[in-house]
Amino acid sequence: MTAQARRVVTGHDADGKSVKLSDGIPPQDHSMQGGAIGADFIEIWNTPETVPTLTSQPDEEPTARPFAIMPASGHIMRVIETYPPRMGGHRTVMHRTRTLDYAVVIEGEVVLILDDGETVLGPGAVVVQRGTDHAWENRSNEITKMAFFHIAAEFSDELLAKLPQPLVLME
């Protein structure tokens, strides 16, 4: 499947007026797509800055960077289309990331798997993922489309004292 997401980027002209800089499919130069992966990762935008600097126009295409599951710093916005089993989709591994994530189900149904059980999510559901061990699985017959906003974060000393050591992270 060839996943696509329309991205409209705004900016400012020489007079400071708001303008549309681009409108179309963002470049995708990575291998996290297709049946072997079981999903399509569609990179929308990212910045390594914790607090981004707003300029008239971006210095470069933000998707033109080596692919990373999670940001070492800053933020990543992506859309993930998870395939159903009939198309090669499968349950992700249980994993933990050093990020605060907002995950929004746009289309379809997905199961969030945590240590204490499972939650079925449909369109409009929002998960606030706070560095917990988790997995995702599409058990339906259709593709599930979700928007993910990943923000680099740190674990508190209080939480680190409770987590298994060594702490294994997906990065």
Buried (B, 14 or more C-beta within 10 A) or exposed (E): EEBBBEBEBEBBEEEEEEBEEEEEEBEBEBEBBBEEBBBBBBBBBBBBEEEEEEEEEBEEEBBEBEEEBBBEEBBBBBBBBBBBBEBBBBBBEEBBBBBBBBBBBBEBBBBBBEEEEEEEBEEEBEBEBEBBBBBBBBBBEEBBBBBBBBBBBEBEEEEEEEBEEEEEBEE
